[in-house]
Structures are given as structure tokens and as C-alpha cells.
Amino acid sequence: MDPLGWLAALLGAVTLLDLQRRIRRGPASVSQWLRVGSALVGCCGMWWSTSSPFAIAAMASLPRHMIVHVVLMFLVPMALVYGGVTRRWWFLVPVAPRRRILRLVSRYQRLARRNTILWASLAAVFMNFVMVAAHLPIIFNRVMMSDNLRGWLLEPMFLLSGYLFFSFLVTSPPRKVRVKIRIQIIMVLVTMAEMLILAMSMSIFTKTSWYTLPMSGMTDMGSVMPFHDQQSGAAILWICGDVWAVPLLVVIVRRIVEREGSLLTALDAFGQRRSRN
């Protein structure tokens, strides 16, 4: 099993132990059950996209790799962020050191809140950089022929960059999103545009295959990947981008409505600001 497969099992166990501890204190609320379910879905998705037979077969298939890519970099981090998996570790730490660590963390959180736009922008740049770099032929071909590079470098970078990105977009009650709504919209739209450009570059803007297939038992590259597989992978990347982006844009619009009272009021306020400028 890959490193992230073991991490998924560990996160799932910690989530269940934390749920048991909370139930002992009293009945869990609906929101708590939803967060626990989201965390477990994220753990299952992490294992499936890194250690399942489908993930192993994806090492030699670009369409399958794109499915794994979208699940691990987008869907899994969204589920983990909403499930609040990082907070579930605290009950394992003794009370005294936990309080000292939390005081230190709160100081850095206060500093981060003063520069939320900067940190959110860096998270978006990091995630998009990882997505593009991972599909450069020189990097992709090396990763496809190395289990170690895939398990210890590529997959953790997918997960980490996605988790940091969605930490600024997805709520995790009681934590709220503090990034301005216009920044949230820009982060989503820019990422959607980059996924579209990458997909078009792999399918429309080229007539040759970029990648090679690894040969079992050999240290050098194998045969050239069929171009139609590259086109299929590009189509999956393009279409699957809407799977996470469209629902998230709907959530952001709901945040605008909750803040302004209605969508029409928000549009009127936006129009007035534009006319003043």
C-alpha cells in the first residue's frame, strides 16, 4: 500500500476514535455526523486514488491517471477540509502540551488573517503550479515509471496543494472562510481556466503524443502512449473540472446571497459600485 494509503487508514481510524469520544459526551448533531461522513469519504477517496487496483493501473493509462488526479487533488481535499481532519488529532495530545501548541498556533493564525489575500493567492499559485508541472512530459514520464516518485512525491504534492487551496474556499464548522468573496471567485475561475488550457494543449494544440508507457521490468522508457489516450485524458481533465468547480461556485453565490440578503440586492450593490468608479 502507498504512503497515502496508510495515511488514509490512519486518518479514518482517528476520525472514528474522535467520533466515539464525542458520542460519550452526548448525542452527536447532524452537522457533526456530516463532517465525520465527509472526513471518512475523503479517507476512502484517498485510499482509492493511491492504493487501489484502479490507481495502480492508472500508472500505465493516462485517462485513468486523470481520474485519479481529479479525485486526489480536488475531491479528496474538499472532503477532508470540510470534515476538519486536522482538528481531530488534538485529543491524542495531552492537555498541557496541547494548550501550549494551540496558543502558538493561534498567534500564527492571527498573523495569517492579516494577509489572507496573500496566503490564498500563494495557495492557488502552488496548486496550479503542481498541476501543470506534473503533466510536463519530462516529469510525467519519470513518474509513470517509478512507484517511489509517484507514492512519495507526486501524490503527496497533489494532496497537499489541493488541501491548502481548498482551506481558503471550503468551510469547516466552526471555522469560517475569511477570504473575500471576489478572491474566492477568482481562485476558482483561474483554476478552471488553467485546467481548460492544459486540456486543450494536450488535445487540440498538438498532433503528437507527449508521453510514453513504462515497460514492466525495464529501467528505460517503453512505447509511445497512443495519442487518442492523451486526448481522452485531456477530455476527462476538462469535464471533471466542472465536477468540483460548479458546485463550489454555487456555494460562493449562496454566500453572496446570505451576505446581501438576495442575489438581486448583491447585483444592485455591485452595479452601484461600478457606476461610482
Protein Blocks (a to p, Z undefined) as FASTA:
>chain_A
ZZklmmmmmmmmmmmmmmmmmmmnoccdfklmmmmmmmmmmmmmmmmmmmgmklmmmmmo
fklmmmmmmmmmmmmmmmmmmnommmmmmmmpcfklmmmmmmmmmmmmmmmmmmmmmmmm
mmmmmmmmmmmmmmgfklmmmmmmomklmmmmmmmmmmmmmmmmmmmmbccdfbdcfbdf
klmmmmmmmmmmmmmmmmmmmmmmpcbdfbdcddehiabdcddddfklmmmmmmmmmmmm
mmmmmmmmmmmmmmmmmmnopaklmmmmmmmmmmmZZ
